[in-house]
Structure formats: C-alpha cells, structure tokens
Amino acid sequence: MATFTPLRSALSTLALAFVSMAPGAAAAQTAKLADEPAQELDFDRPEAWAMEWTAALTLLTSLGPPRAREAGEVELGLELGWIPRLSEDQRRVGFNGTKVEDFNRLDVLPRPRLAVGLGWATTLELAYLPPVDVKGLTPNILSAAIERPFARSASWDFGLRAYGQLGTVGGDITCPAGEAGLPAGGPGNEFGCMEPSDDEVTLNYLGLAVTAGWAIPGTTDADLHFGVYATHMDLEFQVDAITFGFHDRSRLAADGWTTAVTAGASFPVWTRLRLAVEVFYTPLDVVRPPATTAENDPLFNVRSMLTYAF
C-alpha cells in the first residue's frame, strides 16, 4: 500500500484542495459582521449552550482506533451522525432563554471524510460540509485532524489526535419562514418576525484527544475504540432579522472549553470496506432562567462511518 497509484495521487491532491479551502471558509465568516462589537456571553448562557451543542455535533472524532498508515494510504468515508430532537424547553434559548428556536429540522448529519497517510505512521483526516441548502440551512464547514499512534502492545494501540474546524451555518434560524409568514406579534410569531432571517453561526474549534484501540480476540481485524477529547470552542451568532420593522444585526460570541468521550467498534464488512459505530457524550452546562445555577444538559448521540481503503 505504500506505492502511489494514479487514484491515490488524485485523492491526495483532493486532500490538499480541501486544506486550501480553509482560508475561504474563514473569510466567509467575515461577510456578516454587525455594526456593533459582539456581545460576549457566559459559556453557560442558553444561547452559548445552543452553539456548543451544535458545534459538538460536528466534532471530528476518530470513529476508529489509531492506525499507523503508511505514506500514500488513502481511505474515503461517509459519516452519519444522529441528531437528537430537543424538547421545547431545550429549544428556548433566544433572548437569554425566552424564545423558542427551530432546532429540530434534521435527524441525521452526513458528511464525507478522507484519510491520507503522511508517513511516519501519521494520518491526516479531512471532512467537509459543502454549502448545500437543506431545510433552510446552508453549512460551509471544513474539519481536519492529525493522528499518530504513540504506544502499542499485543492488543492495544494508543494515539494522540489534534483536530480543528473552521466554518459557518447560515439560514433562517431566528425567524424561520413558517414563523415569518404569520402576523407579527400574533400566535406563533410573538417576536414579530416580518420575513425569513438570514442568520449565521460560526462553529470554530481546536482540540486534543487521546485515543485507544483494542483488537477483539478471535476476530479478523475487528476492534473496539475509545477517545477522550478536550476542545476549545470559538463561537459566534450573527443575527440578520427584521422584527417589528427593526433590522436586528446583533452579534453574540462565546468561547470556552468542553470535554467529550467516545466508545465504539469497527470491523470489516467486505474487501477494503469497513464499518465503524460509536457513541459520543459531552457534558454541557447551562443556566436557564429563572434558575441561577448551572445544570448539565449534554449531547449524547450515535455516529457511524463506512470507509473504503484504496
């Protein structure tokens, strides 16, 4: 597998193209700057919790054990992440926990992934959510990770993983089309949306993780995998809405650390084809008025990925 084929060479070129898109994703985030400086939120305010919860859905986990890939080894994958539905109380995040927002639009988050061996047992992973409108939401998110095993035994592999993300999701978030179509101030449109909003949330993060894999005895290349993640999130929400005739261009910002753990399994299903499944958990603190103390309202979801090794 160490020798490049034309297909591997083409896929490696594609990986470099994905990396080159990162400045474009960052530049896109400046397109909706507000007239006033961003309001800095406590990391446990309801609006910040909503941004953390959304960013955690996109966290680029390993979905497999740390692998010592040789230079030129390539895997293409399709990841599917389950998006839990939120209750009305959980969706009450706008204006410091007084406005219910329209979160339950999607049930699954799909994204293509690419893993390329760089040599020295190191792997570069890339994932991209292209700017395709789905139910009024348009993502443009590039995620990347570098991972390398650092300790091995007969059954266990331990790895270090550095990962990050640049990107945004735009759409009619604060004033959905269905809400804006109702009379301003009336039932279903109490906050006076006069047209669909054009909001944008920025979901940037950087993090480090320790990952591990355990070869299941008596199987052919099946294993369990685990991960512990520490992530610094840099989040912003740019409002662009017309409410009661007022053009709301306020901007909210929050940053802080989150932790997460993962556990899963992966196994071959066909020649060069592999399936991985994992559970993901991250505790997220939130203070929901009238409460004055934080409670843990975590994200727990299940993720899977099908990969093909060239």
Secondary structure, DSSP 8 states (H G I E B T S, - for coil): --S--HHHHHHHHHHHHHHHTHHHHHHHGGGG--SS--EE--TTSHHHHHHHHHHHHT----SS------TT-EEEEEEEEE-----HHHHEEHHHHTEE---TT-SEEEEEEEEEEEETTEEEEEEEE-S--BTTEEEEEEEEEEEEEEEE-SSEEEEEEEEEEEEEEEESSSS-HHHHTS-TTSTT-TT-B-S---EEEEEEEEEEEEEEEEE-TTSSS-EEEEEEEEEEEEEEEE--EEETTEEE--EEEEEEEEEEEEEEEEEEEETTEEEEEEEEEE--EE--TT--S-EE--EEEEEEEEEEE-
